[in-house]
Amino acid sequence: MTRRVPLLPTLVVLAAATLALLLSSCTDKAPDYRYELGVEIETPNGVRSGSSVIEVKRLLVRPGNAPAGLGVESRFRGEAVPVDLPDGRTVFALLRSTVSSDWPAFLMPSLAPRKKGESYVETLDNVLLVTEKVSVPRNWHSVTGVGPSAYPMLVTFRDINDPTTVKLLDPDHLDDEFGPGVSLKRITVRITDAPVTTDIEDRLKWLSRVADAGGGLIPMVKNRQGRYEIAPGYDPALVIVGASNFSSEIYK
């Protein structure tokens, strides 16, 4: 017995074709790229700096004017930026901000040149123009100085061999942790064709072990209701910091 397959209405077919064409057109304006993330810190012994190369691949671009509108879907790979200080300790700029774990993916488009009237999606290919170092603003609304921080989270370890000694740093007051004369000079980005950085496990020998154990750095304990919460004495702000914020490849 022959089974009849109902035909879609012509209007639906045309709409689907139009959408596919639109998405294809938008995707053409979304290049894959690599960028160097650099961190410079002033110390009494001069400027100390570090950098890493991060790669961003665009998976899909939908019509939209802002990241919040899900105009772009992408993935990134790379590592946190280490900066070694004169006292032997290290500052790490993580692969996340205080508000977003996708911070490395939307950072460059937010800093790329933008012509008047261009939408966020229309400026995606402009990231390729950022071949010279550009400073990351302190806040996204740099003119008014308000809004969420545009910086990555900065952390250090009191003992780099013990992940539970991680400490969140205030980028405006590094001297609170490291003493007078230590301050963040600037955070920069620029397009590069250098390979993605892959050596952070040489510094953090415990990274794979922590990833295998669930990814969190600070210990969690069960409360009376049987729910997990941060162990007493640890900074609650660090609950969002995990192994993947030091390396995107740790679970591969």
Short mmCIF file of the C-alpha atoms (twelve columns), coordinates in Angstrom:
data_MODEL
# 
_entry.id   MODEL 
# 
loop_
_atom_site.group_PDB 
_atom_site.id 
_atom_site.type_symbol 
_atom_site.label_atom_id 
_atom_site.label_alt_id 
_atom_site.label_comp_id 
_atom_site.label_asym_id 
_atom_site.label_seq_id 
_atom_site.Cartn_x 
_atom_site.Cartn_y 
_atom_site.Cartn_z 
_atom_site.pdbx_PDB_model_num 
ATOM 1   C CA . MET A 1   0.000  0.000  0.000  1 
ATOM 2   C CA . THR A 2   1.424  3.349  -1.037 1 
ATOM 3   C CA . ARG A 3   1.656  5.902  1.767  1 
ATOM 4   C CA . ARG A 4   0.972  9.470  0.818  1 
ATOM 5   C CA . VAL A 5   3.224  12.152 2.323  1 
ATOM 6   C CA . PRO A 6   1.441  15.476 2.722  1 
ATOM 7   C CA . LEU A 7   3.140  18.428 1.056  1 
ATOM 8   C CA . LEU A 8   4.117  21.454 3.125  1 
ATOM 9   C CA . PRO A 9   2.317  24.634 2.171  1 
ATOM 10  C CA . THR A 10  4.306  26.721 -0.293 1 
ATOM 11  C CA . LEU A 11  4.459  29.595 2.196  1 
ATOM 12  C CA . VAL A 12  6.183  27.427 4.815  1 
ATOM 13  C CA . VAL A 13  8.734  26.164 2.297  1 
ATOM 14  C CA . LEU A 14  9.557  29.696 1.184  1 
ATOM 15  C CA . ALA A 15  9.889  30.844 4.787  1 
ATOM 16  C CA . ALA A 16  12.280 27.987 5.600  1 
ATOM 17  C CA . ALA A 17  14.379 28.739 2.525  1 
ATOM 18  C CA . THR A 18  14.497 32.425 3.410  1 
ATOM 19  C CA . LEU A 19  15.599 31.635 6.971  1 
ATOM 20  C CA . ALA A 20  18.310 29.272 5.761  1 
ATOM 21  C CA . LEU A 21  19.598 31.930 3.365  1 
ATOM 22  C CA . LEU A 22  19.564 34.544 6.124  1 
ATOM 23  C CA . LEU A 23  21.500 32.333 8.519  1 
ATOM 24  C CA . SER A 24  23.997 31.466 5.802  1 
ATOM 25  C CA . SER A 25  24.508 35.139 5.045  1 
ATOM 26  C CA . CYS A 26  25.006 35.994 8.713  1 
ATOM 27  C CA . THR A 27  27.428 33.120 9.210  1 
ATOM 28  C CA . ASP A 28  29.616 34.513 6.427  1 
ATOM 29  C CA . LYS A 29  30.201 37.561 8.631  1 
ATOM 30  C CA . ALA A 30  31.377 35.465 11.589 1 
ATOM 31  C CA . PRO A 31  34.997 34.428 11.116 1 
ATOM 32  C CA . ASP A 32  36.896 32.060 13.349 1 
ATOM 33  C CA . TYR A 33  39.890 33.788 14.913 1 
ATOM 34  C CA . ARG A 34  42.577 33.684 17.587 1 
ATOM 35  C CA . TYR A 35  43.518 36.502 19.891 1 
ATOM 36  C CA . GLU A 36  46.211 37.157 22.432 1 
ATOM 37  C CA . LEU A 37  44.975 38.075 25.896 1 
ATOM 38  C CA . GLY A 38  47.652 39.988 27.782 1 
ATOM 39  C CA . VAL A 39  47.904 41.130 31.403 1 
ATOM 40  C CA . GLU A 40  50.405 43.692 32.715 1 
ATOM 41  C CA . ILE A 41  50.996 44.300 36.422 1 
ATOM 42  C CA . GLU A 42  53.067 47.092 37.956 1 
ATOM 43  C CA . THR A 43  55.416 45.984 40.742 1 
ATOM 44  C CA . PRO A 44  58.215 47.682 42.713 1 
ATOM 45  C CA . ASN A 45  60.593 45.723 40.454 1 
ATOM 46  C CA . GLY A 46  59.001 46.851 37.193 1 
ATOM 47  C CA . VAL A 47  56.143 45.649 35.013 1 
ATOM 48  C CA . ARG A 48  55.448 41.913 34.998 1 
ATOM 49  C CA . SER A 49  53.339 40.503 32.165 1 
ATOM 50  C CA . GLY A 50  51.839 37.312 30.816 1 
ATOM 51  C CA . SER A 51  49.666 36.266 27.897 1 
ATOM 52  C CA . SER A 52  47.803 33.364 26.346 1 
ATOM 53  C CA . VAL A 53  46.275 32.721 22.929 1 
ATOM 54  C CA . ILE A 54  42.562 31.946 22.783 1 
ATOM 55  C CA . GLU A 55  40.684 30.604 19.776 1 
ATOM 56  C CA . VAL A 56  37.038 31.389 19.029 1 
ATOM 57  C CA . LYS A 57  34.956 29.378 16.568 1 
ATOM 58  C CA . ARG A 58  31.543 30.565 15.417 1 
ATOM 59  C CA . LEU A 59  28.933 27.817 15.342 1 
ATOM 60  C CA . LEU A 60  25.842 29.772 14.333 1 
ATOM 61  C CA . VAL A 61  24.736 33.361 13.940 1 
ATOM 62  C CA . ARG A 62  21.094 34.325 14.284 1 
ATOM 63  C CA . PRO A 63  19.609 37.751 13.568 1 
ATOM 64  C CA . GLY A 64  20.033 39.949 16.620 1 
ATOM 65  C CA . ASN A 65  21.681 43.104 17.909 1 
ATOM 66  C CA . ALA A 66  23.402 41.977 21.098 1 
ATOM 67  C CA . PRO A 67  24.941 38.935 22.774 1 
ATOM 68  C CA . ALA A 68  22.053 38.956 25.237 1 
ATOM 69  C CA . GLY A 69  19.688 38.372 22.303 1 
ATOM 70  C CA . LEU A 70  21.482 35.108 21.457 1 
ATOM 71  C CA . GLY A 71  22.659 36.622 18.198 1 
ATOM 72  C CA . VAL A 72  25.765 34.431 18.259 1 
ATOM 73  C CA . GLU A 73  26.587 30.889 19.279 1 
ATOM 74  C CA . SER A 74  30.279 30.126 19.547 1 
ATOM 75  C CA . ARG A 75  32.843 28.106 21.422 1 
ATOM 76  C CA . PHE A 76  36.334 28.960 22.602 1 
ATOM 77  C CA . ARG A 77  39.462 27.109 23.618 1 
ATOM 78  C CA . GLY A 78  42.495 28.325 25.496 1 
ATOM 79  C CA . GLU A 79  44.003 28.849 28.929 1 
ATOM 80  C CA . ALA A 80  44.102 31.383 31.733 1 
ATOM 81  C CA . VAL A 81  46.841 34.018 31.675 1 
ATOM 82  C CA . PRO A 82  49.551 33.611 34.361 1 
ATOM 83  C CA . VAL A 83  51.596 36.600 35.536 1 
ATOM 84  C CA . ASP A 84  54.548 35.800 37.799 1 
ATOM 85  C CA . LEU A 85  55.261 38.409 40.473 1 
ATOM 86  C CA . PRO A 86  58.626 39.170 42.123 1 
ATOM 87  C CA . ASP A 87  57.590 37.499 45.393 1 
ATOM 88  C CA . GLY A 88  57.230 34.143 43.647 1 
ATOM 89  C CA . ARG A 89  53.430 34.151 43.548 1 
ATOM 90  C CA . THR A 90  51.324 34.165 40.391 1 
ATOM 91  C CA . VAL A 91  48.220 36.059 39.319 1 
ATOM 92  C CA . PHE A 92  45.863 34.200 36.966 1 
ATOM 93  C CA . ALA A 93  43.405 35.948 34.646 1 
ATOM 94  C CA . LEU A 94  40.702 33.305 34.227 1 
ATOM 95  C CA . LEU A 95  38.646 32.241 31.230 1 
ATOM 96  C CA . ARG A 96  35.551 33.873 32.694 1 
ATOM 97  C CA . SER A 97  34.340 37.124 34.191 1 
ATOM 98  C CA . THR A 98  32.387 37.570 37.395 1 
ATOM 99  C CA . VAL A 99  29.120 37.383 35.415 1 
ATOM 100 C CA . SER A 100 29.806 35.087 32.456 1 
ATOM 101 C CA . SER A 101 31.611 31.817 31.742 1 
ATOM 102 C CA . ASP A 102 31.454 32.735 28.023 1 
ATOM 103 C CA . TRP A 103 33.428 35.945 28.509 1 
ATOM 104 C CA . PRO A 104 36.319 34.854 26.192 1 
ATOM 105 C CA . ALA A 105 33.898 34.350 23.286 1 
ATOM 106 C CA . PHE A 106 32.182 37.757 23.270 1 
ATOM 107 C CA . LEU A 107 35.120 39.893 24.415 1 
ATOM 108 C CA . MET A 108 36.643 40.639 20.998 1 
ATOM 109 C CA . PRO A 109 33.415 41.543 19.152 1 
ATOM 110 C CA . SER A 110 32.602 43.951 21.969 1 
ATOM 111 C CA . LEU A 111 35.934 45.747 21.436 1 
ATOM 112 C CA . ALA A 112 36.058 45.639 17.615 1 
ATOM 113 C CA . PRO A 113 35.573 48.815 15.555 1 
ATOM 114 C CA . ARG A 114 31.909 49.542 14.969 1 
ATOM 115 C CA . LYS A 115 30.413 51.906 12.431 1 
ATOM 116 C CA . LYS A 116 27.363 53.972 13.285 1 
ATOM 117 C CA . GLY A 117 24.213 51.988 12.738 1 
ATOM 118 C CA . GLU A 118 25.914 48.589 12.605 1 
ATOM 119 C CA . SER A 119 24.377 45.817 14.672 1 
ATOM 120 C CA . TYR A 120 26.400 43.552 16.909 1 
ATOM 121 C CA . VAL A 121 26.154 40.725 14.368 1 
ATOM 122 C CA . GLU A 122 27.287 42.996 11.549 1 
ATOM 123 C CA . THR A 123 30.491 43.829 13.430 1 
ATOM 124 C CA . LEU A 124 31.588 40.224 14.006 1 
ATOM 125 C CA . ASP A 125 34.047 40.254 11.116 1 
ATOM 126 C CA . ASN A 126 35.534 43.523 12.426 1 
ATOM 127 C CA . VAL A 127 37.468 41.567 15.054 1 
ATOM 128 C CA . LEU A 128 40.005 40.801 12.332 1 
ATOM 129 C CA . LEU A 129 40.896 44.507 12.269 1 
ATOM 130 C CA . VAL A 130 42.183 44.458 15.860 1 
ATOM 131 C CA . THR A 131 45.790 43.673 14.930 1 
ATOM 132 C CA . GLU A 132 47.283 46.148 17.418 1 
ATOM 133 C CA . LYS A 133 46.877 45.888 21.181 1 
ATOM 134 C CA . VAL A 134 43.578 47.255 22.467 1 
ATOM 135 C CA . SER A 135 42.982 47.818 26.178 1 
ATOM 136 C CA . VAL A 136 40.001 46.122 27.777 1 
ATOM 137 C CA . PRO A 137 37.892 48.758 29.592 1 
ATOM 138 C CA . ARG A 138 37.334 48.419 33.326 1 
ATOM 139 C CA . ASN A 139 33.550 48.302 32.842 1 
ATOM 140 C CA . TRP A 140 31.478 47.575 29.761 1 
ATOM 141 C CA . HIS A 141 29.936 51.041 30.026 1 
ATOM 142 C CA . SER A 142 33.341 52.699 30.048 1 
ATOM 143 C CA . VAL A 143 31.972 56.181 29.434 1 
ATOM 144 C CA . THR A 144 29.847 56.227 32.582 1 
ATOM 145 C CA . GLY A 145 32.029 53.843 34.564 1 
ATOM 146 C CA . VAL A 146 29.069 51.709 35.588 1 
ATOM 147 C CA . GLY A 147 27.841 48.283 34.683 1 
ATOM 148 C CA . PRO A 148 29.480 44.865 35.096 1 
ATOM 149 C CA . SER A 149 33.241 44.499 34.962 1 
ATOM 150 C CA . ALA A 150 34.709 43.850 31.526 1 
ATOM 151 C CA . TYR A 151 37.753 42.212 33.102 1 
ATOM 152 C CA . PRO A 152 38.316 38.511 33.575 1 
ATOM 153 C CA . MET A 153 38.284 37.214 37.127 1 
ATOM 154 C CA . LEU A 154 41.721 37.467 38.735 1 
ATOM 155 C CA . VAL A 155 42.849 34.917 41.300 1 
ATOM 156 C CA . THR A 156 46.007 33.786 43.040 1 
ATOM 157 C CA . PHE A 157 47.017 30.920 45.320 1 
ATOM 158 C CA . ARG A 158 48.643 31.229 48.707 1 
ATOM 159 C CA . ASP A 159 50.126 27.824 47.890 1 
ATOM 160 C CA . ILE A 160 50.091 27.088 44.158 1 
ATOM 161 C CA . ASN A 161 50.266 23.371 44.888 1 
ATOM 162 C CA . ASP A 162 46.996 23.477 46.851 1 
ATOM 163 C CA . PRO A 163 43.896 24.491 44.824 1 
ATOM 164 C CA . THR A 164 41.890 25.143 48.000 1 
ATOM 165 C CA . THR A 165 44.144 28.129 48.781 1 
ATOM 166 C CA . VAL A 166 42.724 30.051 45.803 1 
ATOM 167 C CA . LYS A 167 41.929 33.702 46.531 1 
ATOM 168 C CA . LEU A 168 39.825 36.123 44.505 1 
ATOM 169 C CA . LEU A 169 41.609 39.401 43.735 1 
ATOM 170 C CA . ASP A 170 40.215 42.903 43.410 1 
ATOM 171 C CA . PRO A 171 41.681 44.240 40.131 1 
ATOM 172 C CA . ASP A 172 41.564 47.762 41.557 1 
ATOM 173 C CA . HIS A 173 43.474 46.831 44.716 1 
ATOM 174 C CA . LEU A 174 46.091 44.178 44.058 1 
ATOM 175 C CA . ASP A 175 48.180 45.850 46.747 1 
ATOM 176 C CA . ASP A 176 45.732 44.522 49.354 1 
ATOM 177 C CA . GLU A 177 47.142 41.059 48.654 1 
ATOM 178 C CA . PHE A 178 50.660 41.722 47.381 1 
ATOM 179 C CA . GLY A 179 51.688 44.912 49.159 1 
ATOM 180 C CA . PRO A 180 52.483 48.510 48.165 1 
ATOM 181 C CA . GLY A 181 53.503 49.188 44.567 1 
ATOM 182 C CA . VAL A 182 51.608 46.268 43.021 1 
ATOM 183 C CA . SER A 183 48.739 47.275 40.738 1 
ATOM 184 C CA . LEU A 184 47.062 46.180 37.530 1 
ATOM 185 C CA . LYS A 185 48.420 48.277 34.677 1 
ATOM 186 C CA . ARG A 186 46.208 47.025 31.851 1 
ATOM 187 C CA . ILE A 187 44.585 44.056 30.140 1 
ATOM 188 C CA . THR A 188 44.923 43.907 26.364 1 
ATOM 189 C CA . VAL A 189 43.784 41.920 23.342 1 
ATOM 190 C CA . ARG A 190 44.891 41.661 19.721 1 
ATOM 191 C CA . ILE A 191 44.312 39.289 16.816 1 
ATOM 192 C CA . THR A 192 47.098 36.780 16.239 1 
ATOM 193 C CA . ASP A 193 47.869 33.667 14.220 1 
ATOM 194 C CA . ALA A 194 49.958 32.118 17.002 1 
ATOM 195 C CA . PRO A 195 48.966 28.648 18.256 1 
ATOM 196 C CA . VAL A 196 46.562 28.243 21.176 1 
ATOM 197 C CA . THR A 197 48.379 28.132 24.526 1 
ATOM 198 C CA . THR A 198 48.549 24.645 26.057 1 
ATOM 199 C CA . ASP A 199 51.034 24.593 28.957 1 
ATOM 200 C CA . ILE A 200 49.106 25.561 32.082 1 
ATOM 201 C CA . GLU A 201 49.141 22.007 33.471 1 
ATOM 202 C CA . ASP A 202 52.905 22.384 33.812 1 
ATOM 203 C CA . ARG A 203 52.163 25.035 36.440 1 
ATOM 204 C CA . LEU A 204 49.043 23.542 38.025 1 
ATOM 205 C CA . LYS A 205 49.872 19.880 38.525 1 
ATOM 206 C CA . TRP A 206 46.561 19.291 40.294 1 
ATOM 207 C CA . LEU A 207 44.343 20.539 37.452 1 
ATOM 208 C CA . SER A 208 43.434 17.132 35.979 1 
ATOM 209 C CA . ARG A 209 42.803 15.661 39.423 1 
ATOM 210 C CA . VAL A 210 40.443 18.494 40.348 1 
ATOM 211 C CA . ALA A 211 38.642 18.174 37.008 1 
ATOM 212 C CA . ASP A 212 38.123 14.450 37.566 1 
ATOM 213 C CA . ALA A 213 36.751 15.142 41.045 1 
ATOM 214 C CA . GLY A 214 34.040 17.481 39.761 1 
ATOM 215 C CA . GLY A 215 35.937 20.622 38.860 1 
ATOM 216 C CA . GLY A 216 35.466 22.812 41.908 1 
ATOM 217 C CA . LEU A 217 38.476 24.237 43.735 1 
ATOM 218 C CA . ILE A 218 37.054 24.971 47.158 1 
ATOM 219 C CA . PRO A 219 35.578 22.201 49.360 1 
ATOM 220 C CA . MET A 220 31.835 21.691 49.673 1 
ATOM 221 C CA . VAL A 221 29.992 20.114 52.607 1 
ATOM 222 C CA . LYS A 222 26.466 18.841 53.151 1 
ATOM 223 C CA . ASN A 223 24.187 20.944 55.304 1 
ATOM 224 C CA . ARG A 224 21.386 19.640 57.543 1 
ATOM 225 C CA . GLN A 225 19.029 19.491 54.576 1 
ATOM 226 C CA . GLY A 226 21.448 17.263 52.707 1 
ATOM 227 C CA . ARG A 227 22.380 19.974 50.211 1 
ATOM 228 C CA . TYR A 228 25.914 20.903 49.354 1 
ATOM 229 C CA . GLU A 229 27.222 24.301 50.365 1 
ATOM 230 C CA . ILE A 230 30.597 26.003 50.628 1 
ATOM 231 C CA . ALA A 231 32.697 24.808 53.529 1 
ATOM 232 C CA . PRO A 232 32.999 27.348 56.376 1 
ATOM 233 C CA . GLY A 233 35.845 29.824 56.020 1 
ATOM 234 C CA . TYR A 234 35.897 29.922 52.201 1 
ATOM 235 C CA . ASP A 235 34.910 32.843 49.979 1 
ATOM 236 C CA . PRO A 236 31.417 32.206 48.514 1 
ATOM 237 C CA . ALA A 237 32.400 34.168 45.386 1 
ATOM 238 C CA . LEU A 238 34.776 31.352 44.459 1 
ATOM 239 C CA . VAL A 239 32.021 28.784 44.035 1 
ATOM 240 C CA . ILE A 240 31.870 29.656 40.310 1 
ATOM 241 C CA . VAL A 241 35.606 29.078 39.798 1 
ATOM 242 C CA . GLY A 242 36.572 25.638 38.506 1 
ATOM 243 C CA . ALA A 243 39.171 23.718 36.555 1 
ATOM 244 C CA . SER A 244 37.644 24.674 33.198 1 
ATOM 245 C CA . ASN A 245 38.276 28.358 33.953 1 
ATOM 246 C CA . PHE A 246 42.005 27.613 33.820 1 
ATOM 247 C CA . SER A 247 41.866 25.445 30.704 1 
ATOM 248 C CA . SER A 248 39.053 24.813 28.250 1 
ATOM 249 C CA . GLU A 249 40.663 21.516 27.252 1 
ATOM 250 C CA . ILE A 250 40.749 19.900 30.678 1 
ATOM 251 C CA . TYR A 251 37.657 17.764 29.995 1 
ATOM 252 C CA . LYS A 252 38.750 16.584 26.538 1 
# 
